[in-house]
C-alpha cells in the first residue's frame, strides 16, 4: 500500500536512535497494543495506521492488521495483492469495494473478505470519512502489491469472489459469559461451506456495562482483541489487568489464562481475531 518508503524512514530513525522502540514484551504476558504512526496511502488518498505487523516485531502474528481512513471522494488505486487475502471491517462511512468485475457497497458494521490476487480498489462514497479495520494474510509485503504500470503484466480477472458479512449479529451465537454475547463472523473451520481463504477467525463481541467473560484459555491459538467502542479490561490471575480503550488492541499469547470485562459505563464492543481459527475444542472455561 505504498507504505515502503515511510516504513524504511521509521526503521532508519529507530536504528539511529532518534526514536525509541517499545521495550520487548515477554511471551507469557498480555500485551497492550497502541496504534502506530500514520502512513500515507496511494499518494495521499488515505491514511494507514498499523496495529500488528512491522510495528510489532515481537508479536508472532501470521497476519498484519491496521486501520484505514479515507476521506469522502478518495479511493485506493486499483491494485492486486498477490497470494494475500484482505479482510475489511467498516467502522464508519460508506465504501464501494471493487473485486475484479464486481462492486460491493458496504457500511459501518459490515465486513468484506477479498480473495488473493483480485483487482481491487476501495472508494469512500459517503459524506463522512470511510474508516475500517484492515487484516492482510499473509502479512502485507510491498513485493506482493502490484499497481500502476505493473498491472498490465497481470491483465484479466481471477476466479475470486468477495465474501460479504452484512451484520455481525447474524453470525453464530455463543453465550460464554455474563451480560455479553459473542458472534462468530468469519471462521474457516466452523463455516467450512463458505470456503473462506483465511486461517484465522473473527468474532464480534458485545458486553453490557459490567458484562464479563471469566477465566478461559485458548489452547494453541493466539488472540488479538480490537476494541471498537467503550473500554475493555483483560485480566489475568497472576499479572494484573490491561485496559484496552476504543481504537486500541491487546495481544494474548496461546495458552494464556485471561478474562474480559467491560469497564465502561456504556456497552463495549470488540473484534476478536484468533489464529489458528477458534473452535469450541480449543477453549477451556476455567470458572
N, C-alpha and C positions, 0 to 999 in steps of 0.2 A: 504493500500500500504506500509505496514511495516513502517508507519510513527509514530507509537505509542510511541516508545522509545524516539525519537527525540522531539516529542511534549511534553512528560512528562518532559524532561530535560529543555525545554524552559519555561514551566509553573513553574518549581521549581525555576529557576533563577528569574522569574518575582515576585514570592511570597517572595523570599529572598531579593528583592530589587537590584539584580545585573543588571537587565535590567529594563529600564523604559518603561512601556506601553504607547501607544499614549493616549493623553487626550481624554475623551469621547466627542463625537460629538452630537449636537442636532439633533433630528429627522427632523427638518424643513430644515436643510441645505444640500447643495450638498457636498458630502464627497469625496475628492480625496483619492485614494487607491493605495499605492505603494506596489510592491511585497514584500512578507515576506522573511524569512530565507530559504535557500536551505535545503532540506531534502532528504537524500539518499533513493532511491527506490530499493527494491528487491536486497539487498546485493551489492549495488554499480552499478547496471545495468543502472541506470539513476538518474535524479535529479528532484524533485518536488519543485515548488516554489508557495506557497499559495497566493491567492488574496482575496477570500471570503470564510469564514468558521471559524475555530477555531482561525485564526489570527485576525478576526474582530468580536468579540462577540457582539459589539454594533450595528452591521448591521443585521436586521431581514430578512435573506435570507432563502429560502426554498430549497436551493441547495448549494453545495460547488464548488469553482472554483479555478483553478490554472493553471500553465503552466508546461509542462514536457519536458525535454531534454534527449534524449537517443543517445549515440554515435553509429556510424556505427558498426554493428555486435553484438550489445547488444539487449536485449529484456526483457520485463516484464515476470516474471514466470507465468505459467498457474495458473489461479485463477478464482473464481466466486465472484460476488458482489450480495449477496442475497437480493432481494427486492429493488435493487437500479439500476438505469439506468446510462449509461455513454455516454456523447456526446464528440466527439473528433474532433476538427477543426485544420487541419495541417497548420502550418505557415512556415515550412521548412523541407527539407529532403524527404524521402520516407518511407512508412510503409507497412508492411504486418500485417494485423489485423485478428486474429483468432476469430471466433464466432461459438462455437461448432464445427461442421464439415466443416464450410465454411471459406475460406480465402479471404479477401478483400485487394486489393492493393490500396493505396491512396497516393497522393502527395500534395504539398503545394496548398492551396485554396480549397481543398476537405474536406468534413466532413463525419463522420460515427457515427451513433447512435447505441449503443449496448444495447439490452433489458436486463432487470434484470435477473440474475441467469445463464447467459450463461457461458460456459467455454471459457475463453478468454486469449489472450496474444497479445502484440503489439511489433513487432520487427522493428528495424531500419535497412533497407536493402539498403539504398542509399550510396553515397560516402561522404555525409556530415551529420552532426547531425540531427536527427529527432527532430522536435520541434512542440508541439501542445498545444492548449488551451483545458483544460480538465474540464468538468462540470459534477458533480455527483448529482443526485436527487433520494431520499432524501440525505442530506449531508453525506459525507463519514464518516463511523464509522468502526473502526477496527473489531468490532464484526460481521459486515456484510461481511467481506472479508474472503473467505475460500481458503486456498492454502496449498501446501505441502502435508503431510500425511493426513490432514483433508479432502482432496478432495475425498478420497476413499468412505467416507460416503455419498457423493453426486454423485456417478457414474452415467453415462448416459448423455443424451442430453436433452435440453429443446425444446420448440416449437418456441423459439425466433429466429428472422431473422434480420440480420443487415440492417439498412436503410442507404443508401449511397446518399450523396448530392454532385454530381460531380463538380458543378460550381455554386458559389453563385449568379452569374448574371443570372442564369436560374430560380431564384425564382420569386415570384410575385412582379412586379414593382410598386413602389409608388413614385410619384413626389410631395414631400411635401415642397420643399424649392427652393432656388436659387442656380444654379450650383452644384447640388447634386442629388443623386439618392439613394433610399432605396430598397433593395430586401429582401423580406421575404424568409428566408432559411428553417426554420422549425417552424411550428405553428400548434398545435393540434386542434385549432378551425377553422382556415381558410383552413387547409389541412385535414379535417376530414376523407377523404377517405384513408389517409395513416395510420390511427390508431396509431399515434405517442404516445408512452407511457411516455409523459412528460407533465408538467403543464405550463411551461414557453415557450416563443417563442424566436427565434433567427433571427435577421436581419443583413444583410451585408450592410454597408453604405459607399458610395464613395462621397467625397467632393472635388471639384476642388479648386485651390487656390482662396481664397475669398468666397468660397461657404458656405452657411449657411442654417439653419432651424430656423425660427423665434419662438417667444414665443409660447409654447404649454404646455399642461398639460395632463398627463395620469391619468384618474380618477380611483382610486382603485388599480393601479398597480405600483410597483417599477421598476426601470430600472438600470441596470449596463452596462456602455459602456466601452469596452476594445479597446484601440487604437492599431491597427496593424502597421500602417505606418503614418509618419507625426506627426502633433500635432493638437489637437482639443481643443477649448475653450468652456466650458459650462458656460453660463452666465445666471444670474437671474435678475429680475427687482429691487430687493432690497438688495441683498447680494453680489454684485460684480460678479467676474468670477473666475473659476477654470480652470487652464491649465492642459491638460492631454496629455503628450508626449507618443510616441510609447512605448509599453511594460508596460503601467500603465493603471489604470481604474478610474472610478468615479461612485459613487452610488447616485442615485436620488430617494428620498422617494416618495411614492404615493402622487398624487395630487399637486406636486411641479411644479410651473411655471418655465420654463427654455427654453433656446435655445442653438443651437450649431453653431460654425463657425470654419472653417479651418484657422488656424493662421500660417501654414507652407507655404513655397514658392513653394512646390510641392503638388501633390494630397495627401490627407489624407484618410485613410480607417479605419473603426472600426466595431466591432461587438456590437450589441445592444441586451441585454437579458432582456426581460420584463416578470414580474411574478405578477399575473396571465397573461396568454398569451395576447399579443397585439391584439386588434381589432379596426377597424375604429370608432366604437361606444364609445370606451374608450377615444378617442383622441379629445381634444379641441385645435384647432388652434386659437390663440388669436391675431394675426395681419396679 
